């Protein structure tokens, strides 16, 4: 029997998940998991939860880049609460503090403890952190599926299908190659960003998850390019 089958989800299909620093034991936050979130956490090694307000799955750090690498998953004796022991990037709390539990009650008064490690306005101001931008772009591309092609560039590409998207990928690849040959670093960065973006659109059109591409790159890591090519 899978450990997931042992969990006792509530009538909303959720269990609370306590998140603890794997190094010093500090309690960082509490969120909720449905079965899929718990399964994704175990499968990917990164904490996933289910948002009760947004009614959707979310990966901790997907917009801030402050990911939680899960080192251990536990559940309690009643099988109705999860405990994730994690390595936390930067901070867990959206206020910028390491832990969400920064309100300490001292003699009936509230005392705020813990330094603010980042500015929430900068991190959550609409622009994802570099480490989270690929996932953010994939979400935007998925949201544009079926949108008005006259109102959205991505929707227009998706409406054109694989042929139109393939033409853009070839165009951007040629422009990157030309920029690299010219030795213009700024142009190389710009054209590489264009190529990556249109590659993500191509994945979105086929509904191929970016994670599959990353896993394939991971599989190839440390293998000679000549050997990898010969083994196809």
C-alpha positions, 0 to 999 in steps of 0.5 A: 500500500502506498503511503499516500493511501494511509493519509486521512484527508479531510472532507475537502481532500486536504491534510495540513503540512507543517514545514520545518528547517531540516538543519535546525528544526525551525518551524517555517510555515504551515500549508495544505496538501491534497493527494496530488500535491503530496505526490508531486512533493515526493516525486519532484523533491520540492514542496507542493501545496494546494491553495484553498483560496485560489483552488489550485496546486502551487509549488512553493517558491514558484514566483519568488524563487525561494524553493523548498528542497524536501529532505524528508517527509513524515506524517503523524500517528493519526495520519492526518498531518504531514511534516516536510523537513526542507532546505529553504532558499532565502525565506519561507514567509511572504513577508520576507522573514525566514519563518511565518511564525515571527509573532512571539507572545511575550507577557500578553503582548506581541513581539515581532522576531526575525529579520526581514530577508527580502523586500516583498514588493520587489519579489512579488511585484509581478516579475518572477525571480530568474530561477522561477521565470521558466515555470512562470512563462509556461503558466502564462503560455498555458493560460493563453491557450484558447485566448483571442489570437488578435489580443495575444501574441502567444495565442496567435502563435498557438492558433497557428499551430506547430507550423507557425511556431516552428517557423518562429523557432527557426527564425530565432535560432538563426538570429541567435547564430548570427548574433554569436558570429558577430560577437555581440554579447548583448544581442546574444542574450536578447536572441537567446531569450527569444529562442528560449521563449519560442521553444517554450511556446512550442512545448506548450502547443504540444502540451509537453511539460518543461519538467520532461525536458529538464529531466532529459537534460539531467539524464544526459548530464555527465554523458559525452555528447558523442556517446549520447548521440550515438545511443539514440 
